[in-house]
């Protein structure tokens, strides 16, 4: 039947450029790679119809690990066949994300001998293989209009049969060649559809993560080349990926499990094109906990799904990668960060249930990681982040480098349990900004709103602060330093402790707690801060006095 309905080869060839190469040209242009036995060639194919998802970094990380560990190659291929929906700046965002998370590829649009690595630049290659299938009757021209396709879908739904373009519903599958010729003569736009094999009902394949899977065979005559009135003439994803994976000699495709249902079609395409089949590994998607259950992490609903969320906030790349590696292989969450980053991800240990992304857990891991870094390492990382995301902070850090290092040393250097107030680089300003004159907002006299919750009368604040400024000594010993505050607090009728104040509140203006908090707010601008004596030592005597005087004005 197919032979009887095939359109003439001359007609087929007339639809394509006269100088279009034959398949053998491309097979020779892209030979089998010279790699060790067992080497894996992996790829990730981000689409510039949107910015990359943290799940893309997750899969790319696994791609890179598997390829590198096997002595193979990791490829980034831009799948930009849907040009109408392309988002400006997406390609630059891909580069930024891959660089930030240290998963740059072996081959991409800037390097590699199996390119072009943008699908939009591979038009000739695709046309060669579309023509090849048309010549063999494994594909056909389809002139169905949008209205006709909508009518087919409506009738299928009314008949309660699966929707799609197949069997008797595929109105151009078995069209008479004379009808095809007439449409071509009229200049009617057409698409090229794959002629799905008949008679197949079930198919199976071995997934590198999930083992043997069995599915219903593909029955749909999928579009493989978009409308003839478009330029450039580009294929659909299904066809492009089959051609590209073959010619780039990819032998392992790691992708999200939403693609499992497409494997039957992909198997048919590989068979029709007489390509060696490749192995698929379908990764469970990253999930989010919601009331009553969980769902896939969504770029539309969840800020933390977008890669720029992590880069913009300044999460250290190593901390995020450590966390993601633990989601991929649970055992890596139980070893130190450096060991986890150096240990390749094992596909056989990837689960089939989607792991939950927990920002609280990530921030804890990140804080632990930052606590292991030196002050100079933190300062360098904060400055690099600030260049892009907090420009005002850069000159402050440059001009006050020694102060910044002293600030970072407070409750960090030489202590068994270092302070963990940095979870990401954007935390630096709120946590340490008060150390810097340019960023610090001094109290506005004894009635400053930050002092109101302490409940101390303004005249008491003024008198206490005036005495402290007059008698202040910048002592090295923490206990001696605080004793001067304690002594003045007693002189100004602050109770020695909260218990005494609570027992007889009319006898006191507050407790030592309120007195020390007056000093803390004056020096740091907040009621919570690093160790007060260490902070004062980092600031220096003159700056401490300048800030204390603000209580008296």
Secondary structure as the mmCIF struct_conf table of DSSP 4:
data_model
#
loop_
_struct_conf.conf_type_id
_struct_conf.id
_struct_conf.beg_label_comp_id
_struct_conf.beg_label_asym_id
_struct_conf.beg_label_seq_id
_struct_conf.end_label_comp_id
_struct_conf.end_label_asym_id
_struct_conf.end_label_seq_id
HELX_RH_AL_P HELX_RH_AL_P1 UNK A 2 UNK A 5
HELX_LH_PP_P HELX_LH_PP_P1 UNK A 6 UNK A 8
HELX_RH_AL_P HELX_RH_AL_P2 UNK A 9 UNK A 14
TURN_TY1_P TURN_TY1_P1 UNK A 15 UNK A 15
BEND BEND1 UNK A 16 UNK A 16
TURN_TY1_P TURN_TY1_P2 UNK A 18 UNK A 19
HELX_LH_PP_P HELX_LH_PP_P2 UNK A 20 UNK A 22
HELX_RH_AL_P HELX_RH_AL_P3 UNK A 23 UNK A 29
TURN_TY1_P TURN_TY1_P3 UNK A 30 UNK A 30
HELX_LH_PP_P HELX_LH_PP_P3 UNK A 31 UNK A 33
TURN_TY1_P TURN_TY1_P4 UNK A 37 UNK A 38
STRN STRN1 UNK A 41 UNK A 44
TURN_TY1_P TURN_TY1_P5 UNK A 48 UNK A 49
BEND BEND2 UNK A 50 UNK A 50
HELX_LH_PP_P HELX_LH_PP_P4 UNK A 51 UNK A 52
STRN STRN2 UNK A 53 UNK A 53
HELX_RH_AL_P HELX_RH_AL_P4 UNK A 54 UNK A 70
TURN_TY1_P TURN_TY1_P6 UNK A 71 UNK A 71
STRN STRN3 UNK A 73 UNK A 76
STRN STRN4 UNK A 78 UNK A 78
HELX_RH_3T_P HELX_RH_3T_P1 UNK A 83 UNK A 85
HELX_LH_PP_P HELX_LH_PP_P5 UNK A 86 UNK A 87
TURN_TY1_P TURN_TY1_P7 UNK A 88 UNK A 89
HELX_RH_AL_P HELX_RH_AL_P5 UNK A 90 UNK A 100
TURN_TY1_P TURN_TY1_P8 UNK A 101 UNK A 102
BEND BEND3 UNK A 106 UNK A 106
STRN STRN5 UNK A 107 UNK A 108
TURN_TY1_P TURN_TY1_P9 UNK A 109 UNK A 110
STRN STRN6 UNK A 111 UNK A 111
BEND BEND4 UNK A 113 UNK A 114
STRN STRN7 UNK A 118 UNK A 118
HELX_RH_3T_P HELX_RH_3T_P2 UNK A 119 UNK A 121
HELX_RH_AL_P HELX_RH_AL_P6 UNK A 123 UNK A 135
TURN_TY1_P TURN_TY1_P10 UNK A 136 UNK A 137
BEND BEND5 UNK A 138 UNK A 138
STRN STRN8 UNK A 139 UNK A 142
HELX_RH_AL_P HELX_RH_AL_P7 UNK A 146 UNK A 159
TURN_TY1_P TURN_TY1_P11 UNK A 160 UNK A 160
BEND BEND6 UNK A 164 UNK A 165
HELX_RH_3T_P HELX_RH_3T_P3 UNK A 167 UNK A 169
TURN_TY1_P TURN_TY1_P12 UNK A 171 UNK A 174
HELX_RH_AL_P HELX_RH_AL_P8 UNK A 177 UNK A 186
TURN_TY1_P TURN_TY1_P13 UNK A 187 UNK A 187
STRN STRN9 UNK A 191 UNK A 194
HELX_LH_PP_P HELX_LH_PP_P6 UNK A 196 UNK A 197
BEND BEND7 UNK A 198 UNK A 199
STRN STRN10 UNK A 202 UNK A 207
TURN_TY1_P TURN_TY1_P14 UNK A 208 UNK A 210
STRN STRN11 UNK A 211 UNK A 216
HELX_LH_PP_P HELX_LH_PP_P7 UNK A 217 UNK A 218
STRN STRN12 UNK A 223 UNK A 225
TURN_TY1_P TURN_TY1_P15 UNK A 228 UNK A 229
BEND BEND8 UNK A 230 UNK A 232
STRN STRN13 UNK A 235 UNK A 235
HELX_RH_AL_P HELX_RH_AL_P9 UNK A 237 UNK A 247
TURN_TY1_P TURN_TY1_P16 UNK A 248 UNK A 249
STRN STRN14 UNK A 252 UNK A 256
HELX_RH_3T_P HELX_RH_3T_P4 UNK A 257 UNK A 262
HELX_RH_AL_P HELX_RH_AL_P10 UNK A 263 UNK A 272
TURN_TY1_P TURN_TY1_P17 UNK A 273 UNK A 274
HELX_LH_PP_P HELX_LH_PP_P8 UNK A 275 UNK A 277
STRN STRN15 UNK A 279 UNK A 283
HELX_LH_PP_P HELX_LH_PP_P9 UNK A 284 UNK A 286
STRN STRN16 UNK A 287 UNK A 290
TURN_TY1_P TURN_TY1_P18 UNK A 291 UNK A 292
STRN STRN17 UNK A 293 UNK A 296
TURN_TY1_P TURN_TY1_P19 UNK A 299 UNK A 301
HELX_RH_3T_P HELX_RH_3T_P5 UNK A 303 UNK A 305
STRN STRN18 UNK A 306 UNK A 306
HELX_RH_AL_P HELX_RH_AL_P11 UNK A 307 UNK A 313
TURN_TY1_P TURN_TY1_P20 UNK A 314 UNK A 314
HELX_RH_AL_P HELX_RH_AL_P12 UNK A 317 UNK A 328
BEND BEND9 UNK A 329 UNK A 329
HELX_RH_3T_P HELX_RH_3T_P6 UNK A 330 UNK A 334
BEND BEND10 UNK A 335 UNK A 335
HELX_RH_AL_P HELX_RH_AL_P13 UNK A 337 UNK A 342
BEND BEND11 UNK A 343 UNK A 343
HELX_LH_PP_P HELX_LH_PP_P10 UNK A 344 UNK A 345
HELX_RH_3T_P HELX_RH_3T_P7 UNK A 347 UNK A 349
BEND BEND12 UNK A 352 UNK A 353
HELX_LH_PP_P HELX_LH_PP_P11 UNK A 354 UNK A 355
STRN STRN19 UNK A 356 UNK A 356
HELX_LH_PP_P HELX_LH_PP_P12 UNK A 357 UNK A 357
HELX_RH_AL_P HELX_RH_AL_P14 UNK A 359 UNK A 371
TURN_TY1_P TURN_TY1_P21 UNK A 372 UNK A 372
BEND BEND13 UNK A 373 UNK A 373
HELX_RH_AL_P HELX_RH_AL_P15 UNK A 375 UNK A 389
HELX_RH_AL_P HELX_RH_AL_P16 UNK A 391 UNK A 399
TURN_TY1_P TURN_TY1_P22 UNK A 400 UNK A 400
HELX_RH_AL_P HELX_RH_AL_P17 UNK A 401 UNK A 409
TURN_TY1_P TURN_TY1_P23 UNK A 410 UNK A 414
BEND BEND14 UNK A 416 UNK A 417
BEND BEND15 UNK A 423 UNK A 424
TURN_TY1_P TURN_TY1_P24 UNK A 425 UNK A 426
HELX_RH_AL_P HELX_RH_AL_P18 UNK A 427 UNK A 432
HELX_RH_3T_P HELX_RH_3T_P8 UNK A 433 UNK A 435
BEND BEND16 UNK A 436 UNK A 436
TURN_TY1_P TURN_TY1_P25 UNK A 437 UNK A 439
BEND BEND17 UNK A 445 UNK A 445
TURN_TY1_P TURN_TY1_P26 UNK A 446 UNK A 447
HELX_RH_AL_P HELX_RH_AL_P19 UNK A 449 UNK A 452
TURN_TY1_P TURN_TY1_P27 UNK A 453 UNK A 454
HELX_RH_AL_P HELX_RH_AL_P20 UNK A 458 UNK A 471
BEND BEND18 UNK A 476 UNK A 477
HELX_RH_AL_P HELX_RH_AL_P21 UNK A 478 UNK A 491
TURN_TY1_P TURN_TY1_P28 UNK A 492 UNK A 493
STRN STRN20 UNK A 494 UNK A 495
BEND BEND19 UNK A 496 UNK A 497
HELX_RH_AL_P HELX_RH_AL_P22 UNK A 498 UNK A 503
TURN_TY1_P TURN_TY1_P29 UNK A 504 UNK A 504
HELX_RH_3T_P HELX_RH_3T_P9 UNK A 505 UNK A 507
BEND BEND20 UNK A 509 UNK A 509
STRN STRN21 UNK A 510 UNK A 511
HELX_RH_AL_P HELX_RH_AL_P23 UNK A 512 UNK A 524
BEND BEND21 UNK A 525 UNK A 527
BEND BEND22 UNK A 530 UNK A 530
HELX_RH_AL_P HELX_RH_AL_P24 UNK A 532 UNK A 539
HELX_RH_AL_P HELX_RH_AL_P25 UNK A 541 UNK A 549
TURN_TY1_P TURN_TY1_P30 UNK A 550 UNK A 552
#
